Amino acid sequence: MVSETIKHFGRIDILINNAAINIFSPAEEFSLEDWNKVLSVNLTGVFLCAQAVGKVMIEKKRGKIINIASVGGMTGTYRKAIAYDSSKAGVINLTRSLAVEWGKYNINVNAIAPGMIETDLTRRRLEDKEFYDSFIKRVPLGKIGQPDYLVGPVLFLSSEASDWMTGQTIVLDGGQTLLDLTP
C-alpha cells in the first residue's frame, strides 16, 4: 500500500486509519479466536498502517495521521462488544503514544471517536427496533450518525487548521457520551 502510494503520488501527506470488525458475545463466552480476530483488524491493523506510513512521514518530517476510534473505546458499551470496545480504547491510546513519539517529526496524530454511525457494520443492529429505540433514547440529538458527519472533522484534522493539535480524540456522537457518563 505504501510503496504503491509513493509510486503513484510521490509522497504521503495524510493517513486515515479506518477499519473495524465486531463480534457480539458476552465477555464470559468470548472466544480467544474471536478476540484475536477483532484486535488484529481494529488495533494491530491501525498500528501496522501507522508504522508503515509513519516511516515515510518521519523521512519527510511532516504528516497527518487520523485514527478512527469509537466512543465504545471511551465508555465501554452495553452491546456485548468487549473486544471491539477494548480495541478502540487501544486505538485512542495508540494515538496518544504516536503523537508523543512522532511530534518531533512534525507529524500530527489524532483520532475521531464516533458514536453509532449507520454503516454496513451497524445496519443490521439498527434494524432491530428494540435496540434502536433503546439506543436513540441515549442520544440527545435524537438521531443516528451518518458517514457524512465525519467529513468536517476529517477535513479539519487533515488541514493546517489542526497544526497545533496532536494526541487528541474528537468525540462525534450526538451527545451520547454525555448520557453514558451520567449515573
HELIX and SHEET records of a PDB file:
HELIX    1   1 VAL A    2  PHE A    9  1                                   8    
HELIX    2   2 ALA A   27  GLU A   29  5                                   3    
HELIX    3   3 LEU A   32  LEU A   39  1                                   8    
HELIX    4   4 SER A   40  THR A   44  3                                   5    
HELIX    5   5 GLY A   45  LYS A   60  1                                  16    
HELIX    6   6 GLY A   72  THR A   75  1                                   4    
HELIX    7   7 ILE A   82  TRP A  102  1                                  21    
HELIX    8   8 GLY A  103  TYR A  105  5                                   3    
HELIX    9   9 ASP A  120  LEU A  126  1                                   7    
HELIX   10  10 LYS A  129  ILE A  136  1                                   8    
HELIX   11  11 PRO A  147  LEU A  150  5                                   4    
HELIX   12  12 VAL A  151  SER A  158  1                                   8    
HELIX   13  13 GLU A  160  SER A  162  5                                   3    
HELIX   14  14 GLN A  176  ASP A  180  1                                   5    
SHEET    1   A 4 ILE A  14  ASN A  17  0                                        
SHEET    2   A 4 GLY A  63  ILE A  68  1                                        
SHEET    3   A 4 ILE A 107  PRO A 114  1                                        
SHEET    4   A 4 THR A 169  LEU A 172  1                                        
END                                                                             
